[in-house]
Amino acid sequence: DQQVKQNSPSLSVQEGRISILNCDYTNSMFDYFLWYKKYPAEGPTFLISISSIKDKNEDGRFTVFLNKSAKHLSLHIVPSQPGDSAVYFCAASAQGGSEKLVFGKGMKLTVNP
Amino acid sequence: NAGVTQTPKFRILKIGQSMTLQCTQDMNHNYMYWYRQDPGMGLKLIYYSVGAGITDKGEVPNGYNVSRSTTEDFPLRLELAAPSQTSVYFCATGAQINEKLFFGSGTQLSVL
């Protein structure tokens, strides 16, 4: 049973436009969420996180929004750049983040020049 | 400062062979993890460790063993390789269990 779902396997956007990556979760105990970015032949790297006490967290071009009632979070990248082309993983944890991370399947973002 | 180093990067095994995937970190993190990533799938936790001498099973531990004799090293052992263990393996570390993880570059393993 998938507790963290990234239902769209891929997304293609034009450079300069907004990229919106979505993630849904089923476990109501999750209260800490992270996004990781992965380039081919490399390990994932941490991108941005959000605690359930917030509904938005921003870091430069990256913003994560959390809708607890809908059990949904999204990552916005504005403006998108070709270097953002990668696989993005959503991850979640419970107990204030003290539980182990549960990862989604990932979504491949392609930003076209 | 190398961070998290995994060796080897690639390996082909025959069914029934054994091997050890090495993971070394120089970040002085207590928490270390082994994940596998199958094509089109997310990361599945195999084993983890909260400190030297302490290990515990993750979501998919069958067919694997680990040890943690030092803070720096967390090797993953495959005893009798099976085709189902064909995957990319990632080692990761964290300062706390809920901290952002730092991943190695991965080991691509094929069992034929």
Interface residues (C-beta under 8 A of the other chain):
Chain A: V4 Q6 P9 Y32 L34 Y36 A41 E42 G43 P44 T45 F46 S49 F89 S93 G96 G97 S98 E99 K100 L101 F103 G104 K105 G106
Chain B: V4 Y33 Y35 G40 M41 G42 L43 K44 L45 Y48 G58 F90 A92 Q96 I97 N98 K100 L101 F102 F103 G104 S105 G106
